[in-house]
Amino acid sequence: MEETQRQKKIAGIIQQDLADILQRAATDGGLKGTLISVSKVSVTVDLSLAKVYVSIFPNKDAKALLEGIKESQVAIRHELAQRTKHQLRRVPELNFYLDDSLEYIEGIEKSLKREENPIENRDLLDKRKKS
């Protein structure tokens, strides 16, 4: 089912503000070389739940940082509510997921550069998990 205009608008507002909140928290927390971006936000029809896909670079700390983000979810939601209080009545509950699309693309490019061609032998590529 396609998203409504309202869902798209709220997702855009949440994406923009969350990206700023997370990047500021990373730099204030002493992670100067870490880039955190929000690649996608999808909001349910009743606007009560938002799936937030976060991309973290460099990727070696990604899982630990995602766990830290999940632990401080209440504070992040409160900060988001403060920023969007004139646009949203209620801030949706936030669920954070790691966006692995860059990692997946990088794996494909590496495979294509080697002699083992994943197009000819599909067993060489890892199966991508649907989230």
Beta strands, then each sheet from edge to edge (+ up, - down):
strand 1: 35-43
strand 2: 49-57
strand 3: 93-98
sheet 1: 1+ 2- 3-
end
